[in-house]
Amino acid sequence: MTKSDTGRKARQNGRAFEQAIARDLRAWLGPEWSVVRNPPDVQGGKDGRAGEFNATWVGSPHCLHCDAVIPLDAKWPWMGTCSREAGHQRSVDFMEQEHPICYELKRVAAFKTDQLWKHGVSAAFRGFWSQAVEQAEAVGKHPWLVLREPPRGPVLLVMRSAHFVRLMTASGYPAFCRLTLDVGVHTLVVLPWSAFLEAVPASALWELS
């Protein structure tokens, strides 16, 4: 296999990884969210977008008292009232807020899963996390790093420990196998991606808003 073939296959595998994570996010967030891949030229924070995906609310606001859908006034959307019950003012639903997470994905041979347990934080891992933080800070969001050792390593999620604690509090403290790492001034938590999505409801994200 030539270098060109190797590079092409790596890009194809990376794209397949991105698509798989996007599907996971759509299933986790639900049909009222749109998850679209950001073009490479805006992933650093251009046009208010950063990271791998742009998650946008596309659902309808509803009354938090009785779940009736509330039509929005084009000029003053926050002043809508419930059509079912007089006096029910439209409350701001968490789902109508801006998505608080900026996602950075890595599926590269430079990352080895066992490095985290045997040798601590590698230079490659520090670089991945620094990129995730830089992109998130550019748009005022929280960094999440999703990474995988090719070809079939476990998919791992990395976030700040303080954010993990807040999500666990909101989710009733589900049990996780996890690893804690100190990187710079922050303590990070590494945990299985699929187990996290299964145990933590997307509504818990708004503990980070």
N, C-alpha and C positions, 0 to 999 in steps of 0.2 A: 504494500500500500504506500503510495507517495505521500509527501507532506501535504500536498493539496487535498488528497482524499481524506487524510487524517483530520485536517482542519475542517473540512466540510462535514464530516461525521460528527465532530465535536459540536459544531454549531447546530446541527440537526438535533442532537441529544439535548443540548441546552434549551433549544426551542421547545422540545417535547416536555422538558421539566417545567418550563414556564407555563405551558398550557395546562399541565396537570395541577399546578398550584393555583392557577386561575380558576379551574373547575372546583377545586376544594373551597376556595374563598366564596365563589358564587353559591355553592351549596350551603356553606356556613352562614353567610349573611342573609340569604333568602332572595326571593324573586324581586323584591322591591329595591335591590341594589344592582347597579351596573358595574362590572369589573372589566376594565379595558387596559390592555398593555400600553404603556407610554413609549413613544418613539425614543430611541437612544439620545437624540439631541435635546430632549427636555427632562431626562431623568435626573439631572443635576439641580433642578429647581426652576427651570425656565417656564414662563406662562403659568406659574402657580402649581405646576405639577412636578413631582419628584418620585424617584424610586421606580420599581418595575411596573406598578399598576396604578391606575386612577380609579378609585371606588366612589361612585356617585349615587346619591339617593334618587330614585325614579318613581317611588311610590306616591300614594296619596295621603295627606295628613288626615288624622282622625281624632275624634273627641276621646280624651283619656278617661272620661266618665262612663261613656256608653258605647264606644267604638264606632259611632256613626261617622261616615266620611264627611268632611267639611269642605265645601267649595271655597276656594281662595279668591279674595279680592285682588285684582292685578296690582293695585297701588299699595294697599295696606294688608299684606297676606297674614300678618300676625293678629288681625282683628276679626278673623272669621268666627262665626258662632255655629253651634250645632243645630242642624235642621230638625233633629228628632225631639230634643228637649229644650224648651225655652230657658234661657239663662245659663246653659252650659257653654262657657267660653272655651274656645280652642286653646288647649295647652300645647306647649312645644314638646313634641314626642322626641325621644332620643334618636329615633331613626331619621329624623329630619335634620339632624345636625351634621356638620362636616365630619367625614370619616377621619379618625384621629391617628391612623397608623400609616407610616411610610415603609413599604416593603422593598428589601434588597434581596435578590436571589443569587446564589452561587452554586454551580455544579461544575467543579473544576478539580483536576488531578492534584493541584497544589494543596488541597485540603484532605487530610487523613483523619478519619474519625477517631482512631486510637490515640492520636496525638493529644487529644483533650484529656484523656485519662492517664496516659503514660508520661507525657512531657509538659503538660500545661499548655499555655497559650503560645501558639507559633506565630512567627512573623506574618504568615499568610492570613491567619485568623484575625490578627490585629488590623491588618490592612482592610479586610472585608468589613470588620465592625466600624472602622473609621469612616469608610465610604458610606455605610448605612447611616451613621450619625450625621455626617456632613449633608447628605441628601435630605434627611428628615428636618434638620435645623433650618435648611433653606426655605422650607414651607411651614415651619412651626408645628411639626408633627412629631410623633414618637417613633423611633427606629425599631424595626423588627428585621432580623436577618434569618432567612430560610436557606439552609445549605445542605448539600448532599455530596458525599464522596462517590464518584463514578466507579463502576457502572451501576452498582445496586446497593450502595450504602444506605443506612437509615436517613430519612428526611428529618432534620433537626430544626428547631426554632430557638432563636436567641433573642432575649430581651433583657432590659434592666431589671434587677431584682426588686426594686421598689415598685415597679409596674406589675410584676408577677404577684407580689403580695396583695396589691389592690384588686387584681383580677380574681385571686383565690378567695378573698374576703367576699366578693360579690357573687361567687359561684358555690359557696358552701364548702370550701376547702377540699376539692377532689384530690385523691392521692395521685402523685406523679413520681416516676423515677426521673431524677434530674441531677444536674451537675452545676455547681456554683464556681464561677471564675472571677478573679479580680483583673480588670483590664483598665489601666489608667486610674481615674478617680471613681470609676463605677464598678459595682459588683454585678455580674451578669448571670443569668440562669439559662442553661441549655436543657431542652426537654424535647420529647418526641412530638413532631408536628401533628400527626393523626390523632394521637391520644389527647392532645390539647384541644383540638377542634371538637372531638367527641364529648369531652367533659365540661368545656366552658362555653356557655351560650354567647352568641355575638352581642347580646344586650349588655354583657359585662364590660364591653369595650368603653362604654360611656362613663365608666369610673375613671377613665384616663382623659376625658374631655376637659 
